[in-house]
Amino acid sequence: MKPTDPNRLTRQEQRLYEMLSRGGRYTVADITRELGQCDPRGHISRMRRKGIGIADKRVTRPDGVNYKLYWLAE
């Protein structure tokens, strides 16, 4: 879902939306590194409540480390 009202998202949410709109799947570390957002999970949660479809998938590396990937849902 593409927001049509720019006032609907905060500036930080808009920057995150633009990043996710480029395609690809991003970790919290990717988002933090690129956008400088301390806790992008909070922005993701608020964006979902506003109706933005953000999908995620938990990944477990062979060494047992877990993380999530985030992307815009179709």
Backbone torsions as a table, in degrees:
resi	resn	phi	psi	omega
1	MET	NA	123.7	-179.8
2	LYS	-95.5	124.5	179.2
3	PRO	-67.7	135.6	-179.9
4	THR	-101.2	-21.0	179.4
5	ASP	-102.4	113.1	-177.9
6	PRO	-62.2	-20.6	178.7
7	ASN	-78.7	-8.5	-177.4
8	ARG	-70.7	-34.4	-179.6
9	LEU	-110.7	146.3	173.7
10	THR	-69.5	169.9	179.6
11	ARG	-60.0	-44.0	179.7
12	GLN	-64.7	-40.1	178.1
13	GLU	-66.0	-39.5	179.0
14	GLN	-63.0	-42.4	178.5
15	ARG	-63.0	-41.1	178.1
16	LEU	-65.9	-42.0	178.1
17	TYR	-60.0	-43.2	179.6
18	GLU	-63.1	-39.8	178.0
19	MET	-63.1	-47.7	-179.4
20	LEU	-65.9	-29.8	-179.6
21	SER	-67.0	-19.4	178.7
22	ARG	-70.9	-12.2	-176.4
23	GLY	94.0	176.7	-178.0
24	GLY	87.2	173.7	179.6
25	ARG	-123.7	134.9	-171.1
26	TYR	-125.4	141.8	173.2
27	THR	-88.0	167.4	174.5
28	VAL	-58.4	-39.5	179.0
29	ALA	-62.3	-41.2	177.6
30	ASP	-59.5	-47.2	-177.8
31	ILE	-65.1	-44.8	180.0
32	THR	-61.1	-44.8	-179.0
33	ARG	-63.2	-45.0	-175.3
34	GLU	-78.3	-41.6	-173.8
35	LEU	-102.9	-13.3	-178.6
36	GLY	72.6	19.6	179.1
37	GLN	-84.2	125.2	-176.6
38	CYS	-63.3	-44.5	-177.9
39	ASP	-135.9	80.9	-178.1
40	PRO	-62.6	-19.5	179.2
41	ARG	-61.9	-33.8	176.1
42	GLY	-65.1	-42.3	177.7
43	HIS	-64.9	-42.2	179.5
44	ILE	-60.3	-44.5	179.5
45	SER	-60.3	-46.8	179.2
46	ARG	-65.4	-38.4	178.6
47	MET	-64.2	-39.3	177.1
48	ARG	-62.5	-41.2	178.5
49	ARG	-65.0	-25.6	177.6
50	LYS	-85.3	0.8	175.6
51	GLY	98.4	5.5	177.9
52	ILE	-80.8	125.9	-178.8
53	GLY	-81.6	100.8	177.5
54	ILE	-114.4	120.3	179.8
55	ALA	-94.8	159.0	176.3
56	ASP	-146.8	161.4	177.9
57	LYS	-147.0	129.9	176.2
58	ARG	-80.2	133.9	-179.4
59	VAL	-121.0	137.7	174.5
60	THR	-118.3	120.5	177.9
61	ARG	-75.4	162.5	178.8
62	PRO	-57.3	-26.9	179.5
63	ASP	-85.9	6.1	175.6
64	GLY	92.9	-3.9	179.0
65	VAL	-73.7	132.6	178.6
66	ASN	-107.0	145.1	172.7
67	TYR	-157.9	167.9	178.2
68	LYS	-113.6	148.9	170.7
69	LEU	-107.6	140.2	-179.5
70	TYR	-122.5	145.2	176.0
71	TRP	-160.0	165.3	177.2
72	LEU	-75.8	130.4	178.4
73	ALA	-72.6	151.6	178.4
74	GLU	-67.3	NA	NA
